[in-house]
């Protein structure tokens, strides 16, 4: 799901756009995009959420990075999407 991207530190802390969401998390249904963007995440929040959704939280822990509450909210929104989609089962 997550795209491989290299961000400059300043870029990671800027507010995420719809294009960032698509680039980092892939194509999502509009209601999910709106739900995520209404949280006003940074690009770093989306990158962290993508890592968590890929099941690689241990990588963050090894690098000493905690998952932000906002990144957790993004994961919750997108995890709900997978649970609601019978095609994903």
MMTF fields as JSON, N, C-alpha, C and O atoms, coordinates in Angstrom:
{
  "mmtfVersion": "1.0.0",
  "mmtfProducer": "UNKNOWN",
  "numBonds": 355,
  "numAtoms": 356,
  "numGroups": 89,
  "numChains": 1,
  "numModels": 1,
  "chainsPerModel": [1],
  "groupsPerChain": [89],
  "chainIdList": ["A"],
  "bondAtomList": [4, 2, 8, 6, 12, 10, 16, 14, 20, 18, 24, 22, 28, 26, 32, 30, 36, 34, 40, 38, 44, 42, 48, 46, 52, 50, 56, 54, 60, 58, 64, 62, 68, 66, 72, 70, 76, 74, 80, 78, 84, 82, 88, 86, 92, 90, 96, 94, 100, 98, 104, 102, 108, 106, 112, 110, 116, 114, 120, 118, 124, 122, 128, 126, 132, 130, 136, 134, 140, 138, 144, 142, 148, 146, 152, 150, 156, 154, 160, 158, 164, 162, 168, 166, 172, 170, 176, 174, 180, 178, 184, 182, 188, 186, 192, 190, 196, 194, 200, 198, 204, 202, 208, 206, 212, 210, 216, 214, 220, 218, 224, 222, 228, 226, 232, 230, 236, 234, 240, 238, 244, 242, 248, 246, 252, 250, 256, 254, 260, 258, 264, 262, 268, 266, 272, 270, 276, 274, 280, 278, 284, 282, 288, 286, 292, 290, 296, 294, 300, 298, 304, 302, 308, 306, 312, 310, 316, 314, 320, 318, 324, 322, 328, 326, 332, 330, 336, 334, 340, 338, 344, 342, 348, 346, 352, 350],
  "bondOrderList": [1, 1, 1, 1, 1, 1, 1, 1, 1, 1, 1, 1, 1, 1, 1, 1, 1, 1, 1, 1, 1, 1, 1, 1, 1, 1, 1, 1, 1, 1, 1, 1, 1, 1, 1, 1, 1, 1, 1, 1, 1, 1, 1, 1, 1, 1, 1, 1, 1, 1, 1, 1, 1, 1, 1, 1, 1, 1, 1, 1, 1, 1, 1, 1, 1, 1, 1, 1, 1, 1, 1, 1, 1, 1, 1, 1, 1, 1, 1, 1, 1, 1, 1, 1, 1, 1, 1, 1],
  "groupList": [{"groupName": "UNK", "atomNameList": ["N", "CA", "C", "O"], "elementList": ["N", "C", "C", "O"], "formalChargeList": [0, 0, 0, 0], "bondAtomList": [1, 0, 2, 1, 3, 2], "bondOrderList": [1, 1, 2], "singleLetterCode": "X", "chemCompType": "L-PEPTIDE LINKING"}],
  "groupTypeList": [0, 0, 0, 0, 0, 0, 0, 0, 0, 0, 0, 0, 0, 0, 0, 0, 0, 0, 0, 0, 0, 0, 0, 0, 0, 0, 0, 0, 0, 0, 0, 0, 0, 0, 0, 0, 0, 0, 0, 0, 0, 0, 0, 0, 0, 0, 0, 0, 0, 0, 0, 0, 0, 0, 0, 0, 0, 0, 0, 0, 0, 0, 0, 0, 0, 0, 0, 0, 0, 0, 0, 0, 0, 0, 0, 0, 0, 0, 0, 0, 0, 0, 0, 0, 0, 0, 0, 0, 0],
  "groupIdList": [1, 2, 3, 4, 5, 6, 7, 8, 9, 10, 11, 12, 13, 14, 15, 16, 17, 18, 19, 20, 21, 22, 23, 24, 25, 26, 27, 28, 29, 30, 31, 32, 33, 34, 35, 36, 37, 38, 39, 40, 41, 42, 43, 44, 45, 46, 47, 48, 49, 50, 51, 52, 53, 54, 55, 56, 57, 58, 59, 60, 61, 62, 63, 64, 65, 66, 67, 68, 69, 70, 71, 72, 73, 74, 75, 76, 77, 78, 79, 80, 81, 82, 83, 84, 85, 86, 87, 88, 89],
  "secStructList": [7, 7, 7, 7, 7, 7, 7, 7, 2, 2, 2, 2, 6, 1, 5, 7, 7, 2, 2, 2, 2, 2, 2, 2, 2, 7, 7, 7, 7, 2, 2, 2, 2, 2, 2, 2, 2, 6, 6, 6, 7, 5, 2, 2, 2, 2, 2, 2, 2, 2, 2, 2, 2, 6, 6, 7, 2, 2, 2, 2, 2, 2, 6, 6, 7, 7, 7, 7, 2, 2, 2, 2, 2, 2, 2, 2, 2, 2, 2, 2, 2, 2, 2, 2, 7, 4, 4, 4, 7],
  "xCoordList": [0.823, 0.0, 0.864, 0.64, 1.839, 2.668, 3.608, 4.104, 3.838, 4.759, 6.111, 6.184, 7.174, 8.509, 8.775, 8.76, 9.015, 9.276, 10.338, 10.417, 11.135, 12.168, 11.759, 11.579, 11.613, 11.168, 12.256, 12.994, 12.351, 13.209, 12.517, 11.288, 13.261, 12.624, 11.531, 10.483, 11.759, 10.74, 9.491, 8.377, 9.669, 8.54, 7.677, 6.454, 8.295, 7.566, 6.64, 5.633, 6.963, 6.18, 5.133, 4.433, 5.022, 4.005, 2.649, 2.59, 1.571, 0.24, 0.12, 0.576, -0.489, -0.664, -1.78, -2.756, -1.613, -2.613, -3.257, -2.826, -4.281, -4.933, -3.912, -3.923, -3.04, -2.014, -1.038, -0.636, -0.658, 0.206, -0.479, 0.139, -1.747, -2.519, -2.489, -2.257, -2.718, -2.721, -1.325, -1.186, -0.296, 1.077, 1.527, 2.191, 1.169, 1.657, 0.784, 1.305, -0.527, -1.448, -2.178, -2.901, -1.997, -2.66, -4.046, -4.443, -4.766, -6.111, -7.076, -7.124, -7.837, -8.838, -10.167, -10.21, -11.243, -12.561, -12.656, -12.079, -13.398, -13.515, -13.92, -13.331, -14.902, -15.258, -14.074, -13.939, -13.223, -12.051, -11.024, -10.401, -10.851, -9.928, -10.378, -9.566, -11.66, -12.199, -12.001, -11.567, -12.318, -12.149, -10.706, -10.455, -9.769, -8.355, -7.926, -7.29, -8.264, -7.82, -8.441, -7.844, -9.631, -10.254, -9.461, -9.639, -8.596, -7.736, -6.563, -5.922, -6.282, -5.156, -3.814, -3.006, -3.581, -2.318, -1.158, -1.353, 0.04, 1.234, 1.608, 1.056, 2.545, 3.045, 3.669, 3.516, 4.363, 4.965, 3.902, 4.116, 2.761, 1.667, 1.201, 0.949, 1.087, 0.652, 1.694, 1.354, 2.966, 4.043, 4.015, 4.146, 3.846, 3.79, 2.577, 2.682, 1.429, 0.223, 0.432, -0.001, 1.092, 1.352, 2.221, 1.988, 3.224, 4.087, 3.267, 3.423, 2.395, 1.55, 0.586, 0.401, -0.023, -0.974, -0.29, -0.921, 0.998, 1.752, 2.203, 2.801, 1.906, 2.27, 3.711, 4.261, 4.323, 5.735, 5.973, 6.979, 5.072, 5.237, 6.544, 7.132, 7.002, 8.243, 9.434, 10.388, 9.375, 10.439, 10.493, 11.574, 9.338, 9.293, 9.881, 10.659, 9.507, 10.006, 11.513, 12.179, 12.053, 13.495, 14.243, 15.375, 13.592, 14.217, 13.924, 14.356, 13.195, 12.907, 11.804, 11.711, 10.969, 9.862, 8.555, 8.212, 7.845, 6.519, 5.483, 5.672, 4.408, 3.311, 2.48, 2.003, 2.312, 1.556, 0.076, -0.416, -0.632, -2.082, -2.792, -3.751, -2.329, -2.965, -2.732, -3.645, -1.529, -1.252, -2.115, -2.599, -2.31, -3.197, -4.627, -5.308, -5.084, -6.441, -6.555, -7.574, -5.517, -5.515, -5.599, -6.371, -4.812, -4.842, -6.24, -6.752, -6.858, -8.216, -9.201, -10.017, -9.132, -10.05, -9.855, -10.826, -8.617, -8.358, -8.549, -8.869, -8.361, -8.633, -10.127, -10.556, -10.921, -12.377, -12.801, -13.734, -12.126, -12.428, -12.209, -13.03, -11.127, -10.834, -11.834, -12.219, -12.266, -13.245, -14.609, -15.357, -14.947, -16.24, -16.303, -17.391, -15.145, -15.099, -15.01, -13.958, -16.106, -16.095, -15.093, -14.691, -14.681, -13.7, -12.327, -11.511, -12.061, -10.772, -10.6, -9.48, -11.66, -11.6, -11.106, -10.999],
  "yCoordList": [-1.186, 0.0, 1.245, 2.153, 1.303, 2.505, 2.604, 1.597, 3.788, 4.066, 4.415, 5.0, 4.05, 4.397, 5.843, 6.192, 6.679, 8.082, 8.6, 8.188, 9.482, 10.125, 11.574, 12.294, 11.997, 13.352, 14.131, 13.584, 15.396, 16.286, 16.561, 16.526, 16.835, 17.07, 18.144, 17.976, 19.232, 20.285, 19.791, 20.168, 18.957, 18.437, 17.525, 17.52, 16.758, 15.807, 16.504, 15.928, 17.715, 18.428, 19.367, 20.05, 19.405, 20.278, 19.564, 18.335, 20.334, 19.712, 18.846, 19.226, 17.703, 16.779, 17.259, 17.865, 16.979, 17.302, 16.011, 14.913, 16.155, 14.995, 14.203, 12.973, 14.913, 14.248, 13.466, 12.358, 14.028, 13.306, 12.02, 10.958, 12.136, 10.982, 9.886, 8.72, 10.245, 9.272, 8.671, 7.463, 9.514, 9.056, 8.106, 7.105, 8.416, 7.644, 6.425, 5.35, 6.58, 5.511, 4.842, 3.867, 5.353, 4.761, 5.349, 6.296, 4.781, 5.258, 4.88, 3.728, 5.855, 5.636, 6.208, 7.096, 5.695, 6.245, 7.658, 7.96, 8.52, 9.928, 10.121, 10.97, 9.375, 9.594, 9.363, 10.071, 8.387, 8.126, 9.246, 9.658, 9.732, 10.846, 12.055, 12.704, 12.348, 13.494, 13.295, 14.211, 12.093, 11.812, 12.032, 12.621, 11.559, 11.702, 13.161, 13.668, 13.841, 15.227, 16.163, 17.185, 15.833, 16.649, 16.608, 17.47, 15.615, 15.542, 16.519, 16.813, 17.023, 17.924, 17.269, 17.834, 16.059, 15.374, 16.02, 16.72, 15.774, 16.166, 15.011, 13.915, 15.28, 14.221, 13.115, 11.93, 13.503, 12.509, 11.62, 10.419, 12.198, 11.395, 10.342, 9.196, 10.728, 9.774, 8.691, 7.518, 9.083, 8.096, 7.094, 5.888, 7.594, 6.718, 5.794, 4.604, 6.34, 5.522, 4.423, 3.288, 4.761, 3.767, 2.637, 1.47, 2.976, 1.964, 1.051, -0.17, 1.652, 0.866, -0.029, -1.194, 0.505, -0.277, -1.451, -2.472, -1.296, -2.379, -3.419, -4.436, -3.149, -4.085, -3.964, -4.893, -2.825, -2.64, -1.702, -0.993, -1.682, -0.809, -1.08, -0.168, -2.326, -2.662, -1.879, -1.604, -1.523, -0.714, 0.645, 1.152, 1.233, 2.531, 2.432, 3.29, 1.386, 1.203, 1.029, 1.568, 0.283, 0.061, 1.361, 1.547, 2.258, 3.54, 4.598, 5.743, 4.221, 5.146, 6.139, 7.18, 5.838, 6.731, 6.207, 5.036, 7.077, 6.721, 7.09, 8.032, 6.349, 6.651, 7.764, 7.641, 8.851, 9.991, 9.639, 8.767, 10.316, 10.089, 10.347, 9.652, 11.332, 11.638, 10.508, 10.134, 9.972, 8.839, 7.647, 6.92, 7.44, 6.366, 6.58, 5.62, 7.824, 8.117, 7.795, 7.267, 8.111, 7.785, 6.271, 5.777, 5.539, 4.073, 3.566, 2.673, 4.125, 3.704, 3.927, 3.054, 5.087, 5.389, 4.402, 3.877, 4.15, 3.27, 1.805, 1.002, 1.438, 0.065, -0.213, -1.31, 0.786, 0.644, 0.403, -0.36, 1.043, 0.896, -0.554, -1.112, -1.166, -2.551, -3.505, -4.488, -3.235, -4.103, -4.014, -4.992, -2.83, -2.632, -3.202, -3.388, -3.48, -3.915, -5.439, -6.008, -6.107, -7.567, -8.109, -9.267, -7.322, -7.748, -7.954, -8.713, -7.282, -7.343, -8.641, -8.962, -9.381, -10.58, -11.785, -12.869],
  "zCoordList": [0.0, 0.0, 0.0, -0.801, 0.876, 0.999, -0.186, -0.692, -0.606, -1.69, -1.08, 0.0, -1.782, -1.316, -1.692, -2.873, -0.706, -0.99, -0.054, 1.103, -0.544, 0.259, 0.425, -0.557, 1.664, 1.945, 2.651, 3.47, 2.335, 3.097, 4.417, 4.474, 5.481, 6.787, 6.744, 7.367, 6.026, 5.942, 5.23, 5.594, 4.228, 3.46, 4.319, 4.181, 5.196, 6.037, 7.029, 7.442, 7.409, 8.413, 7.842, 8.59, 6.532, 5.943, 5.908, 5.924, 5.862, 5.783, 4.526, 3.448, 4.683, 3.56, 2.639, 3.08, 1.373, 0.356, -0.141, 0.213, -0.955, -1.576, -2.399, -2.396, -3.095, -3.901, -3.016, -3.372, -1.877, -0.941, -0.484, -0.424, -0.169, 0.28, -0.779, -0.457, -2.026, -3.129, -3.311, -3.504, -3.25, -3.467, -2.356, -2.624, -1.124, 0.019, 0.314, 0.613, 0.235, 0.643, -0.514, -0.311, -1.714, -2.87, -3.078, -2.4, -4.016, -4.33, -3.217, -2.785, -2.764, -1.73, -2.195, -3.047, -1.632, -1.937, -1.364, -0.319, -2.07, -1.664, -0.206, 0.464, 0.325, 1.737, 2.684, 3.682, 2.383, 3.22, 3.07, 4.048, 1.853, 1.62, 2.436, 3.096, 2.389, 3.135, 4.624, 5.322, 5.123, 6.553, 6.997, 8.048, 6.197, 6.555, 6.477, 7.401, 5.388, 5.231, 6.26, 6.6, 6.763, 7.808, 9.12, 9.98, 9.269, 10.452, 10.367, 11.376, 9.16, 8.897, 9.228, 9.966, 8.671, 8.958, 8.208, 7.214, 8.702, 7.963, 7.034, 7.127, 6.15, 5.28, 6.145, 5.848, 7.201, 8.102, 8.746, 8.906, 9.117, 9.682, 8.685, 9.06, 7.413, 6.388, 6.173, 6.019, 6.161, 5.998, 7.154, 6.941, 8.363, 9.536, 9.46, 9.754, 9.068, 8.93, 7.89, 8.086, 6.792, 5.746, 6.284, 5.97, 7.093, 7.699, 8.609, 8.581, 9.412, 10.319, 9.548, 9.902, 8.502, 7.71, 7.006, 6.729, 6.72, 6.088, 7.118, 6.766, 8.407, 9.458, 9.913, 10.505, 9.639, 9.957, 11.134, 11.155, 12.112, 13.272, 14.002, 14.585, 13.974, 14.658, 14.112, 14.839, 12.828, 12.222, 12.901, 13.2, 13.142, 13.814, 15.213, 15.631, 15.932, 17.287, 17.326, 18.21, 16.378, 16.326, 16.052, 16.5, 15.308, 14.984, 16.038, 15.906, 17.08, 18.166, 17.856, 18.507, 16.877, 16.507, 17.085, 16.92, 17.753, 18.26, 17.201, 16.431, 17.175, 16.252, 16.874, 18.002, 16.127, 16.646, 16.761, 16.044, 17.662, 17.762, 16.431, 16.096, 15.68, 14.403, 13.397, 12.661, 13.365, 12.474, 12.864, 11.997, 14.172, 14.634, 14.152, 13.791, 14.144, 13.655, 12.165, 11.721, 11.397, 9.964, 9.799, 8.978, 10.571, 10.506, 10.839, 10.163, 11.872, 12.246, 11.113, 10.819, 10.476, 9.369, 8.233, 7.689, 7.875, 6.735, 7.091, 6.215, 8.347, 8.775, 8.758, 8.401, 9.147, 9.066, 7.635, 7.384, 6.692, 5.279, 4.854, 4.125, 5.293, 4.936, 5.557, 4.925, 6.787, 7.455, 6.802, 6.788, 6.251, 5.627, 4.212, 3.668, 3.613, 2.222, 2.153, 2.444, 1.77, 1.728, 0.7, 0.81, -0.284, -1.291, -0.651, -1.174, 0.484, 1.154, 1.951, 2.348, 2.19, 3.041, 2.291, 2.865]
}
